[in-house]
Amino acid sequence: MEAVKKIASWLDGVSPESWAADSMRRDAVIWQLSIIGDAVGGISEETRAAVPEIPWKLIRGLRNNVVQRYFSVDWKIVHNVAAMNVPELERQVRELLQRSYPDIFKRLREEESGAPGDSPGGSHV
């Protein structure tokens, strides 16, 4: 969830053109998308099958494209995906955690609220 929150904050109020021209912000978002893609790669087939509405292969594919084809990426498309699809992914992942992994969901909520016993590492998806 940490990666999603970072992307949202870095894109807030930033036009696709401004974002494409800002290499530091662009690279930061790409890095977080890469983290999300790597995290998706570690999700079991059973979990993926349980939530078919999440486009698991597309998420992983985006990560591979922006990392492997960095110099030919259409930044406007990446901005649109990050700005529009990442918040929806966060909602879907929260629902998955709440439904299938309530202990993890509870810990995530505690971390976000600053409750005692917070994990120092945070959650990266």
N, CA, C and O atoms as CSV, one atom per row, in Angstrom:
chain,resi,resn,atom,element,x,y,z
A,1,MET,N,N,0.816,-1.182,0.000
A,1,MET,CA,C,0.000,0.000,0.000
A,1,MET,C,C,0.867,1.256,0.000
A,1,MET,O,O,0.460,2.314,-0.480
A,2,GLU,N,N,2.060,1.113,0.544
A,2,GLU,CA,C,2.966,2.261,0.593
A,2,GLU,C,C,3.275,2.778,-0.812
A,2,GLU,O,O,3.293,3.988,-1.036
A,3,ALA,N,N,3.517,1.878,-1.750
A,3,ALA,CA,C,3.824,2.284,-3.129
A,3,ALA,C,C,2.651,3.026,-3.748
A,3,ALA,O,O,2.843,4.020,-4.448
A,4,VAL,N,N,1.445,2.554,-3.496
A,4,VAL,CA,C,0.240,3.196,-4.032
A,4,VAL,C,C,0.107,4.608,-3.478
A,4,VAL,O,O,-0.186,5.544,-4.222
A,5,LYS,N,N,0.318,4.762,-2.187
A,5,LYS,CA,C,0.200,6.082,-1.557
A,5,LYS,C,C,1.249,7.057,-2.102
A,5,LYS,O,O,0.952,8.229,-2.333
A,6,LYS,N,N,2.455,6.574,-2.301
A,6,LYS,CA,C,3.502,7.436,-2.854
A,6,LYS,C,C,3.137,7.894,-4.259
A,6,LYS,O,O,3.275,9.073,-4.585
A,7,ILE,N,N,2.674,6.976,-5.084
A,7,ILE,CA,C,2.287,7.338,-6.451
A,7,ILE,C,C,1.197,8.392,-6.419
A,7,ILE,O,O,1.270,9.388,-7.138
A,8,ALA,N,N,0.190,8.178,-5.592
A,8,ALA,CA,C,-0.920,9.141,-5.504
A,8,ALA,C,C,-0.420,10.521,-5.089
A,8,ALA,O,O,-0.847,11.527,-5.655
A,9,SER,N,N,0.470,10.579,-4.116
A,9,SER,CA,C,0.953,11.888,-3.655
A,9,SER,C,C,1.833,12.563,-4.702
A,9,SER,O,O,1.801,13.786,-4.835
A,10,TRP,N,N,2.610,11.795,-5.438
A,10,TRP,CA,C,3.503,12.381,-6.435
A,10,TRP,C,C,2.775,12.823,-7.697
A,10,TRP,O,O,3.295,13.638,-8.460
A,11,LEU,N,N,1.574,12.292,-7.923
A,11,LEU,CA,C,0.813,12.675,-9.117
A,11,LEU,C,C,-0.291,13.681,-8.819
A,11,LEU,O,O,-0.908,14.213,-9.742
A,12,ASP,N,N,-0.541,13.944,-7.559
A,12,ASP,CA,C,-1.628,14.840,-7.175
A,12,ASP,C,C,-1.442,16.232,-7.778
A,12,ASP,O,O,-0.483,16.937,-7.463
A,13,GLY,N,N,-2.369,16.610,-8.645
A,13,GLY,CA,C,-2.347,17.933,-9.258
A,13,GLY,C,C,-1.304,18.125,-10.344
A,13,GLY,O,O,-1.069,19.252,-10.780
A,14,VAL,N,N,-0.678,17.052,-10.786
A,14,VAL,CA,C,0.384,17.146,-11.794
A,14,VAL,C,C,-0.168,16.672,-13.139
A,14,VAL,O,O,-0.677,15.557,-13.246
A,15,SER,N,N,-0.066,17.511,-14.150
A,15,SER,CA,C,-0.548,17.138,-15.485
A,15,SER,C,C,0.375,16.088,-16.100
A,15,SER,O,O,1.535,15.976,-15.705
A,16,PRO,N,N,-0.132,15.319,-17.064
A,16,PRO,CA,C,0.728,14.341,-17.741
A,16,PRO,C,C,1.960,14.989,-18.375
A,16,PRO,O,O,3.043,14.404,-18.373
A,17,GLU,N,N,1.793,16.188,-18.911
A,17,GLU,CA,C,2.918,16.880,-19.562
A,17,GLU,C,C,3.979,17.292,-18.539
A,17,GLU,O,O,5.173,17.106,-18.771
A,18,SER,N,N,3.539,17.851,-17.407
A,18,SER,CA,C,4.487,18.244,-16.358
A,18,SER,C,C,5.206,17.029,-15.803
A,18,SER,O,O,6.411,17.061,-15.555
A,19,TRP,N,N,4.448,15.957,-15.613
A,19,TRP,CA,C,5.036,14.740,-15.076
A,19,TRP,C,C,6.081,14.170,-16.030
A,19,TRP,O,O,7.158,13.762,-15.596
A,20,ALA,N,N,5.772,14.139,-17.318
A,20,ALA,CA,C,6.706,13.589,-18.307
A,20,ALA,C,C,7.990,14.403,-18.377
A,20,ALA,O,O,9.054,13.864,-18.680
A,21,ALA,N,N,7.895,15.702,-18.096
A,21,ALA,CA,C,9.069,16.575,-18.157
A,21,ALA,C,C,9.895,16.541,-16.871
A,21,ALA,O,O,11.028,17.021,-16.856
A,22,ASP,N,N,9.355,15.992,-15.818
A,22,ASP,CA,C,10.020,15.961,-14.511
A,22,ASP,C,C,10.623,14.572,-14.297
A,22,ASP,O,O,9.966,13.675,-13.770
A,23,SER,N,N,11.873,14.407,-14.709
A,23,SER,CA,C,12.481,13.071,-14.681
A,23,SER,C,C,12.575,12.493,-13.271
A,23,SER,O,O,12.456,11.279,-13.104
A,24,MET,N,N,12.784,13.320,-12.264
A,24,MET,CA,C,12.892,12.794,-10.906
A,24,MET,C,C,11.541,12.232,-10.437
A,24,MET,O,O,11.482,11.133,-9.887
A,25,ARG,N,N,10.477,12.978,-10.655
A,25,ARG,CA,C,9.140,12.517,-10.260
A,25,ARG,C,C,8.741,11.289,-11.095
A,25,ARG,O,O,8.183,10.322,-10.577
A,26,ARG,N,N,9.038,11.354,-12.378
A,26,ARG,CA,C,8.707,10.253,-13.286
A,26,ARG,C,C,9.423,8.971,-12.855
A,26,ARG,O,O,8.808,7.907,-12.770
A,27,ASP,N,N,10.712,9.079,-12.586
A,27,ASP,CA,C,11.472,7.900,-12.177
A,27,ASP,C,C,10.995,7.361,-10.830
A,27,ASP,O,O,10.999,6.150,-10.610
A,28,ALA,N,N,10.588,8.247,-9.938
A,28,ALA,CA,C,10.072,7.811,-8.636
A,28,ALA,C,C,8.783,7.008,-8.813
A,28,ALA,O,O,8.601,5.971,-8.175
A,29,VAL,N,N,7.893,7.487,-9.678
A,29,VAL,CA,C,6.642,6.768,-9.936
A,29,VAL,C,C,6.937,5.429,-10.607
A,29,VAL,O,O,6.353,4.408,-10.247
A,30,ILE,N,N,7.841,5.436,-11.580
A,30,ILE,CA,C,8.206,4.188,-12.259
A,30,ILE,C,C,8.753,3.176,-11.253
A,30,ILE,O,O,8.432,1.990,-11.326
A,31,TRP,N,N,9.568,3.637,-10.329
A,31,TRP,CA,C,10.118,2.732,-9.322
A,31,TRP,C,C,8.997,2.112,-8.491
A,31,TRP,O,O,9.019,0.910,-8.226
A,32,GLN,N,N,8.026,2.908,-8.082
A,32,GLN,CA,C,6.918,2.385,-7.284
A,32,GLN,C,C,6.053,1.420,-8.100
A,32,GLN,O,O,5.586,0.410,-7.573
A,33,LEU,N,N,5.839,1.726,-9.376
A,33,LEU,CA,C,5.111,0.789,-10.244
A,33,LEU,C,C,5.872,-0.528,-10.358
A,33,LEU,O,O,5.269,-1.600,-10.410
A,34,SER,N,N,7.186,-0.440,-10.395
A,34,SER,CA,C,8.021,-1.638,-10.450
A,34,SER,C,C,7.868,-2.464,-9.170
A,34,SER,O,O,7.792,-3.691,-9.220
A,35,ILE,N,N,7.823,-1.783,-8.034
A,35,ILE,CA,C,7.622,-2.475,-6.755
A,35,ILE,C,C,6.275,-3.191,-6.751
A,35,ILE,O,O,6.178,-4.338,-6.315
A,36,ILE,N,N,5.236,-2.510,-7.237
A,36,ILE,CA,C,3.910,-3.129,-7.307
A,36,ILE,C,C,3.949,-4.348,-8.226
A,36,ILE,O,O,3.409,-5.402,-7.889
A,37,GLY,N,N,4.585,-4.201,-9.381
A,37,GLY,CA,C,4.685,-5.325,-10.319
A,37,GLY,C,C,5.435,-6.502,-9.735
A,37,GLY,O,O,5.046,-7.651,-9.943
A,38,ASP,N,N,6.510,-6.227,-9.003
A,38,ASP,CA,C,7.255,-7.306,-8.361
A,38,ASP,C,C,6.413,-7.988,-7.287
A,38,ASP,O,O,6.441,-9.211,-7.152
A,39,ALA,N,N,5.667,-7.194,-6.526
A,39,ALA,CA,C,4.801,-7.759,-5.487
A,39,ALA,C,C,3.739,-8.665,-6.108
A,39,ALA,O,O,3.436,-9.733,-5.576
A,40,VAL,N,N,3.183,-8.236,-7.222
A,40,VAL,CA,C,2.177,-9.045,-7.926
A,40,VAL,C,C,2.786,-10.370,-8.370
A,40,VAL,O,O,2.121,-11.406,-8.337
A,41,GLY,N,N,4.046,-10.337,-8.782
A,41,GLY,CA,C,4.720,-11.561,-9.204
A,41,GLY,C,C,4.828,-12.592,-8.094
A,41,GLY,O,O,4.974,-13.784,-8.366
A,42,GLY,N,N,4.759,-12.146,-6.847
A,42,GLY,CA,C,4.858,-13.055,-5.713
A,42,GLY,C,C,3.523,-13.554,-5.182
A,42,GLY,O,O,3.483,-14.305,-4.208
A,43,ILE,N,N,2.432,-13.142,-5.814
A,43,ILE,CA,C,1.099,-13.556,-5.364
A,43,ILE,C,C,0.765,-14.918,-5.969
A,43,ILE,O,O,0.978,-15.153,-7.159
A,44,SER,N,N,0.249,-15.795,-5.147
A,44,SER,CA,C,-0.036,-17.161,-5.597
A,44,SER,C,C,-1.116,-17.192,-6.672
A,44,SER,O,O,-1.961,-16.301,-6.759
A,45,GLU,N,N,-1.065,-18.236,-7.480
A,45,GLU,CA,C,-2.091,-18.438,-8.513
A,45,GLU,C,C,-3.469,-18.598,-7.879
A,45,GLU,O,O,-4.473,-18.153,-8.434
A,46,GLU,N,N,-3.506,-19.226,-6.730
A,46,GLU,CA,C,-4.777,-19.416,-6.019
A,46,GLU,C,C,-5.405,-18.063,-5.667
A,46,GLU,O,O,-6.604,-17.860,-5.858
A,47,THR,N,N,-4.597,-17.154,-5.158
A,47,THR,CA,C,-5.097,-15.825,-4.807
A,47,THR,C,C,-5.507,-15.066,-6.055
A,47,THR,O,O,-6.550,-14.413,-6.070
A,48,ARG,N,N,-4.698,-15.144,-7.100
A,48,ARG,CA,C,-5.039,-14.463,-8.355
A,48,ARG,C,C,-6.370,-14.969,-8.905
A,48,ARG,O,O,-7.200,-14.189,-9.373
A,49,ALA,N,N,-6.559,-16.277,-8.844
A,49,ALA,CA,C,-7.801,-16.860,-9.357
A,49,ALA,C,C,-9.006,-16.445,-8.518
A,49,ALA,O,O,-10.121,-16.347,-9.031
A,50,ALA,N,N,-8.780,-16.203,-7.232
A,50,ALA,CA,C,-9.876,-15.810,-6.343
A,50,ALA,C,C,-10.355,-14.388,-6.608
A,50,ALA,O,O,-11.473,-14.025,-6.243
A,51,VAL,N,N,-9.503,-13.586,-7.244
A,51,VAL,CA,C,-9.853,-12.189,-7.517
A,51,VAL,C,C,-9.556,-11.885,-8.984
A,51,VAL,O,O,-8.612,-11.154,-9.286
A,52,PRO,N,N,-10.351,-12.436,-9.890
A,52,PRO,CA,C,-10.079,-12.256,-11.318
A,52,PRO,C,C,-10.298,-10.831,-11.820
A,52,PRO,O,O,-9.829,-10.479,-12.902
A,53,GLU,N,N,-11.008,-10.004,-11.043
A,53,GLU,CA,C,-11.238,-8.627,-11.487
A,53,GLU,C,C,-9.978,-7.760,-11.421
A,53,GLU,O,O,-9.927,-6.690,-12.028
A,54,ILE,N,N,-8.971,-8.217,-10.691
A,54,ILE,CA,C,-7.693,-7.500,-10.686
A,54,ILE,C,C,-6.888,-7.996,-11.881
A,54,ILE,O,O,-6.677,-9.200,-12.025
A,55,PRO,N,N,-6.437,-7.090,-12.735
A,55,PRO,CA,C,-5.699,-7.498,-13.945
A,55,PRO,C,C,-4.234,-7.831,-13.631
A,55,PRO,O,O,-3.326,-7.080,-13.988
A,56,TRP,N,N,-4.023,-8.956,-12.965
A,56,TRP,CA,C,-2.697,-9.338,-12.486
A,56,TRP,C,C,-1.645,-9.320,-13.600
A,56,TRP,O,O,-0.569,-8.749,-13.424
A,57,LYS,N,N,-1.949,-9.935,-14.731
A,57,LYS,CA,C,-0.968,-10.017,-15.825
A,57,LYS,C,C,-0.664,-8.641,-16.404
A,57,LYS,O,O,0.478,-8.364,-16.771
A,58,LEU,N,N,-1.661,-7.786,-16.490
A,58,LEU,CA,C,-1.429,-6.433,-17.009
A,58,LEU,C,C,-0.542,-5.622,-16.071
A,58,LEU,O,O,0.308,-4.854,-16.520
A,59,ILE,N,N,-0.742,-5.795,-14.774
A,59,ILE,CA,C,0.079,-5.078,-13.794
A,59,ILE,C,C,1.531,-5.520,-13.927
A,59,ILE,O,O,2.440,-4.692,-13.974
A,60,ARG,N,N,1.735,-6.807,-13.985
A,60,ARG,CA,C,3.096,-7.347,-14.139
A,60,ARG,C,C,3.683,-6.918,-15.483
A,60,ARG,O,O,4.865,-6.589,-15.575
A,61,GLY,N,N,2.848,-6.925,-16.523
A,61,GLY,CA,C,3.301,-6.513,-17.849
A,61,GLY,C,C,3.707,-5.054,-17.898
A,61,GLY,O,O,4.687,-4.708,-18.558
A,62,LEU,N,N,2.969,-4.190,-17.207
A,62,LEU,CA,C,3.341,-2.772,-17.155
A,62,LEU,C,C,4.708,-2.623,-16.507
A,62,LEU,O,O,5.558,-1.878,-16.996
A,63,ARG,N,N,4.913,-3.324,-15.423
A,63,ARG,CA,C,6.206,-3.270,-14.740
A,63,ARG,C,C,7.326,-3.676,-15.694
A,63,ARG,O,O,8.349,-2.996,-15.785
A,64,ASN,N,N,7.132,-4.777,-16.398
A,64,ASN,CA,C,8.162,-5.251,-17.317
A,64,ASN,C,C,8.412,-4.256,-18.442
A,64,ASN,O,O,9.559,-4.026,-18.824
A,65,ASN,N,N,7.353,-3.669,-18.971
A,65,ASN,CA,C,7.513,-2.706,-20.064
A,65,ASN,C,C,8.260,-1.451,-19.640
A,65,ASN,O,O,9.159,-0.999,-20.348
A,66,VAL,N,N,7.904,-0.886,-18.503
A,66,VAL,CA,C,8.566,0.363,-18.112
A,66,VAL,C,C,10.008,0.134,-17.684
A,66,VAL,O,O,10.843,1.028,-17.816
A,67,VAL,N,N,10.305,-1.051,-17.174
A,67,VAL,CA,C,11.680,-1.341,-16.769
A,67,VAL,C,C,12.536,-1.735,-17.974
A,67,VAL,O,O,13.660,-1.255,-18.119
A,68,GLN,N,N,12.014,-2.600,-18.830
A,68,GLN,CA,C,12.809,-3.120,-19.936
A,68,GLN,C,C,12.829,-2.205,-21.153
A,68,GLN,O,O,13.771,-2.251,-21.944
A,69,ARG,N,N,11.820,-1.388,-21.310
A,69,ARG,CA,C,11.735,-0.502,-22.484
A,69,ARG,C,C,11.683,0.960,-22.069
A,69,ARG,O,O,10.981,1.766,-22.680
A,70,TYR,N,N,12.418,1.287,-21.045
A,70,TYR,CA,C,12.379,2.621,-20.440
A,70,TYR,C,C,12.508,3.746,-21.461
A,70,TYR,O,O,11.782,4.736,-21.376
A,71,PHE,N,N,13.407,3.614,-22.413
A,71,PHE,CA,C,13.691,4.712,-23.342
A,71,PHE,C,C,12.651,4.868,-24.444
A,71,PHE,O,O,12.697,5.840,-25.198
A,72,SER,N,N,11.722,3.935,-24.550
A,72,SER,CA,C,10.677,4.070,-25.570
A,72,SER,C,C,9.271,4.092,-24.966
A,72,SER,O,O,8.285,3.878,-25.671
A,73,VAL,N,N,9.184,4.349,-23.678
A,73,VAL,CA,C,7.897,4.368,-22.983
A,73,VAL,C,C,7.114,5.620,-23.352
A,73,VAL,O,O,7.680,6.708,-23.461
A,74,ASP,N,N,5.805,5.459,-23.544
A,74,ASP,CA,C,4.908,6.605,-23.743
A,74,ASP,C,C,4.511,7.090,-22.352
A,74,ASP,O,O,3.663,6.484,-21.697
A,75,TRP,N,N,5.122,8.175,-21.905
A,75,TRP,CA,C,4.942,8.658,-20.540
A,75,TRP,C,C,3.511,9.092,-20.247
A,75,TRP,O,O,3.055,9.006,-19.106
A,76,LYS,N,N,2.812,9.552,-21.257
A,76,LYS,CA,C,1.418,9.960,-21.057
A,76,LYS,C,C,0.559,8.747,-20.668
A,76,LYS,O,O,-0.304,8.843,-19.795
A,77,ILE,N,N,0.803,7.622,-21.317
A,77,ILE,CA,C,0.063,6.399,-20.990
A,77,ILE,C,C,0.395,5.944,-19.572
A,77,ILE,O,O,-0.501,5.588,-18.806
A,78,VAL,N,N,1.673,5.955,-19.225
A,78,VAL,CA,C,2.071,5.532,-17.881
A,78,VAL,C,C,1.439,6.448,-16.833
A,78,VAL,O,O,0.963,5.976,-15.801
A,79,HIS,N,N,1.433,7.753,-17.095
A,79,HIS,CA,C,0.801,8.698,-16.164
A,79,HIS,C,C,-0.676,8.360,-15.990
A,79,HIS,O,O,-1.179,8.313,-14.867
A,80,ASN,N,N,-1.362,8.126,-17.093
A,80,ASN,CA,C,-2.790,7.814,-17.010
A,80,ASN,C,C,-3.042,6.525,-16.232
A,80,ASN,O,O,-3.963,6.457,-15.418
A,81,VAL,N,N,-2.229,5.511,-16.480
A,81,VAL,CA,C,-2.373,4.251,-15.743
A,81,VAL,C,C,-2.144,4.490,-14.253
A,81,VAL,O,O,-2.922,4.030,-13.417
A,82,ALA,N,N,-1.077,5.210,-13.929
A,82,ALA,CA,C,-0.752,5.455,-12.524
A,82,ALA,C,C,-1.820,6.307,-11.842
A,82,ALA,O,O,-2.201,6.035,-10.703
A,83,ALA,N,N,-2.297,7.328,-12.530
A,83,ALA,CA,C,-3.273,8.239,-11.928
A,83,ALA,C,C,-4.665,7.626,-11.828
A,83,ALA,O,O,-5.391,7.891,-10.870
A,84,MET,N,N,-5.039,6.817,-12.802
A,84,MET,CA,C,-6.413,6.302,-12.838
A,84,MET,C,C,-6.551,4.879,-12.308
A,84,MET,O,O,-7.529,4.568,-11.629
A,85,ASN,N,N,-5.597,4.021,-12.605
A,85,ASN,CA,C,-5.742,2.607,-12.269
A,85,ASN,C,C,-5.155,2.224,-10.918
A,85,ASN,O,O,-5.648,1.300,-10.272
A,86,VAL,N,N,-4.120,2.914,-10.487
A,86,VAL,CA,C,-3.495,2.554,-9.217
A,86,VAL,C,C,-4.453,2.770,-8.036
A,86,VAL,O,O,-4.494,1.918,-7.149
A,87,PRO,N,N,-5.218,3.859,-7.979
A,87,PRO,CA,C,-6.184,3.985,-6.872
A,87,PRO,C,C,-7.235,2.862,-6.859
A,87,PRO,O,O,-7.634,2.397,-5.791
A,88,GLU,N,N,-7.670,2.440,-8.022
A,88,GLU,CA,C,-8.622,1.325,-8.107
A,88,GLU,C,C,-7.962,0.034,-7.626
A,88,GLU,O,O,-8.598,-0.773,-6.947
A,89,LEU,N,N,-6.699,-0.162,-7.974
A,89,LEU,CA,C,-5.966,-1.337,-7.502
A,89,LEU,C,C,-5.893,-1.330,-5.978
A,89,LEU,O,O,-6.063,-2.370,-5.342
A,90,GLU,N,N,-5.642,-0.170,-5.397
A,90,GLU,CA,C,-5.590,-0.086,-3.932
A,90,GLU,C,C,-6.922,-0.542,-3.324
A,90,GLU,O,O,-6.934,-1.314,-2.366
A,91,ARG,N,N,-8.025,-0.073,-3.872
A,91,ARG,CA,C,-9.344,-0.462,-3.371
A,91,ARG,C,C,-9.532,-1.978,-3.470
A,91,ARG,O,O,-10.012,-2.611,-2.530
A,92,GLN,N,N,-9.152,-2.550,-4.609
A,92,GLN,CA,C,-9.322,-3.987,-4.822
A,92,GLN,C,C,-8.444,-4.810,-3.879
A,92,GLN,O,O,-8.879,-5.838,-3.360
A,93,VAL,N,N,-7.219,-4.359,-3.661
A,93,VAL,CA,C,-6.314,-5.085,-2.765
A,93,VAL,C,C,-6.822,-5.003,-1.327
A,93,VAL,O,O,-6.758,-5.989,-0.592
A,94,ARG,N,N,-7.321,-3.846,-0.923
A,94,ARG,CA,C,-7.892,-3.720,0.424
A,94,ARG,C,C,-9.062,-4.693,0.613
A,94,ARG,O,O,-9.174,-5.350,1.648
A,95,GLU,N,N,-9.923,-4.774,-0.394
A,95,GLU,CA,C,-11.053,-5.706,-0.314
A,95,GLU,C,C,-10.566,-7.149,-0.213
A,95,GLU,O,O,-11.099,-7.937,0.568
A,96,LEU,N,N,-9.550,-7.492,-1.009
A,96,LEU,CA,C,-8.984,-8.837,-0.964
A,96,LEU,C,C,-8.426,-9.136,0.425
A,96,LEU,O,O,-8.692,-10.197,0.990
A,97,LEU,N,N,-7.658,-8.208,0.971
A,97,LEU,CA,C,-7.078,-8.417,2.295
A,97,LEU,C,C,-8.157,-8.549,3.363
A,97,LEU,O,O,-8.088,-9.427,4.223
A,98,GLN,N,N,-9.143,-7.680,3.301
A,98,GLN,CA,C,-10.212,-7.714,4.301
A,98,GLN,C,C,-10.977,-9.035,4.241
A,98,GLN,O,O,-11.329,-9.601,5.276
A,99,ARG,N,N,-11.228,-9.515,3.044
A,99,ARG,CA,C,-12.010,-10.734,2.857
A,99,ARG,C,C,-11.197,-12.002,3.141
A,99,ARG,O,O,-11.667,-12.901,3.838
A,100,SER,N,N,-9.991,-12.067,2.604
A,100,SER,CA,C,-9.230,-13.321,2.636
A,100,SER,C,C,-8.098,-13.362,3.652
A,100,SER,O,O,-7.672,-14.440,4.066
A,101,TYR,N,N,-7.613,-12.198,4.054
A,101,TYR,CA,C,-6.482,-12.132,4.980
A,101,TYR,C,C,-6.770,-11.093,6.059
A,101,TYR,O,O,-6.089,-10.069,6.123
A,102,PRO,N,N,-7.773,-11.340,6.913
A,102,PRO,CA,C,-8.186,-10.321,7.884
A,102,PRO,C,C,-7.086,-9.907,8.859
A,102,PRO,O,O,-7.057,-8.755,9.292
A,103,ASP,N,N,-6.182,-10.823,9.214
A,103,ASP,CA,C,-5.096,-10.456,10.129
A,103,ASP,C,C,-4.153,-9.444,9.485
A,103,ASP,O,O,-3.725,-8.487,10.129
A,104,ILE,N,N,-3.835,-9.662,8.217
A,104,ILE,CA,C,-2.970,-8.723,7.492
A,104,ILE,C,C,-3.687,-7.393,7.321
A,104,ILE,O,O,-3.078,-6.335,7.478
A,105,PHE,N,N,-4.969,-7.438,7.001
A,105,PHE,CA,C,-5.750,-6.212,6.838
A,105,PHE,C,C,-5.775,-5.416,8.144
A,105,PHE,O,O,-5.615,-4.195,8.136
A,106,LYS,N,N,-5.975,-6.107,9.254
A,106,LYS,CA,C,-5.994,-5.440,10.559
A,106,LYS,C,C,-4.648,-4.778,10.844
A,106,LYS,O,O,-4.599,-3.638,11.304
A,107,ARG,N,N,-3.560,-5.490,10.572
A,107,ARG,CA,C,-2.224,-4.937,10.807
A,107,ARG,C,C,-1.976,-3.717,9.921
A,107,ARG,O,O,-1.383,-2.735,10.367
A,108,LEU,N,N,-2.427,-3.778,8.671
A,108,LEU,CA,C,-2.291,-2.645,7.756
A,108,LEU,C,C,-3.028,-1.431,8.299
A,108,LEU,O,O,-2.492,-0.323,8.290
A,109,ARG,N,N,-4.243,-1.628,8.768
A,109,ARG,CA,C,-5.027,-0.517,9.321
A,109,ARG,C,C,-4.354,0.063,10.554
A,109,ARG,O,O,-4.360,1.277,10.755
A,110,GLU,N,N,-3.776,-0.800,11.378
A,110,GLU,CA,C,-3.060,-0.322,12.564
A,110,GLU,C,C,-1.845,0.502,12.165
A,110,GLU,O,O,-1.579,1.545,12.761
A,111,GLU,N,N,-1.106,0.039,11.160
A,111,GLU,CA,C,0.059,0.785,10.675
A,111,GLU,C,C,-0.360,2.153,10.157
A,111,GLU,O,O,0.294,3.158,10.436
A,112,GLU,N,N,-1.442,2.186,9.411
A,112,GLU,CA,C,-1.907,3.441,8.823
A,112,GLU,C,C,-2.413,4.422,9.876
A,112,GLU,O,O,-2.319,5.636,9.699
A,113,SER,N,N,-2.952,3.886,10.978
A,113,SER,CA,C,-3.475,4.767,12.024
A,113,SER,C,C,-2.410,5.147,13.040
A,113,SER,O,O,-2.649,5.990,13.906
A,114,GLY,N,N,-1.235,4.530,12.940
A,114,GLY,CA,C,-0.158,4.836,13.879
A,114,GLY,C,C,-0.347,4.149,15.219
A,114,GLY,O,O,0.158,4.621,16.238
A,115,ALA,N,N,-1.065,3.045,15.225
A,115,ALA,CA,C,-1.330,2.315,16.463
A,115,ALA,C,C,-0.047,1.682,16.993
A,115,ALA,O,O,0.875,1.405,16.226
A,116,PRO,N,N,0.013,1.450,18.314
A,116,PRO,CA,C,1.191,0.786,18.896
A,116,PRO,C,C,1.432,-0.567,18.243
A,116,PRO,O,O,0.496,-1.252,17.831
A,117,GLY,N,N,2.700,-0.936,18.156
A,117,GLY,CA,C,3.054,-2.213,17.558
A,117,GLY,C,C,3.204,-2.139,16.059
A,117,GLY,O,O,3.206,-3.165,15.379
A,118,ASP,N,N,3.330,-0.919,15.531
A,118,ASP,CA,C,3.491,-0.746,14.088
A,118,ASP,C,C,4.713,-1.488,13.597
A,118,ASP,O,O,5.726,-1.590,14.290
A,119,SER,N,N,4.600,-1.994,12.409
A,119,SER,CA,C,5.730,-2.620,11.739
A,119,SER,C,C,6.583,-1.524,11.128
A,119,SER,O,O,6.047,-0.678,10.412
A,120,PRO,N,N,7.900,-1.499,11.378
A,120,PRO,CA,C,8.735,-0.433,10.821
A,120,PRO,C,C,8.870,-0.488,9.316
A,120,PRO,O,O,9.155,0.535,8.693
A,121,GLY,N,N,8.675,-1.645,8.711
A,121,GLY,CA,C,8.865,-1.779,7.273
A,121,GLY,C,C,7.710,-1.298,6.433
A,121,GLY,O,O,7.912,-0.911,5.282
A,122,GLY,N,N,6.514,-1.309,6.963
A,122,GLY,CA,C,5.352,-0.896,6.179
A,122,GLY,C,C,4.954,-1.967,5.179
A,122,GLY,O,O,5.536,-3.050,5.137
A,123,SER,N,N,3.965,-1.645,4.389
A,123,SER,CA,C,3.461,-2.555,3.361
A,123,SER,C,C,3.716,-1.936,2.008
A,123,SER,O,O,3.376,-0.771,1.800
A,124,HIS,N,N,4.302,-2.671,1.082
A,124,HIS,CA,C,4.739,-2.087,-0.184
A,124,HIS,C,C,3.750,-2.183,-1.322
A,124,HIS,O,O,3.979,-1.595,-2.378
A,125,VAL,N,N,2.679,-2.891,-1.147
A,125,VAL,CA,C,1.733,-2.996,-2.270
A,125,VAL,C,C,0.670,-1.945,-2.158
A,125,VAL,O,O,-0.217,-1.871,-3.008
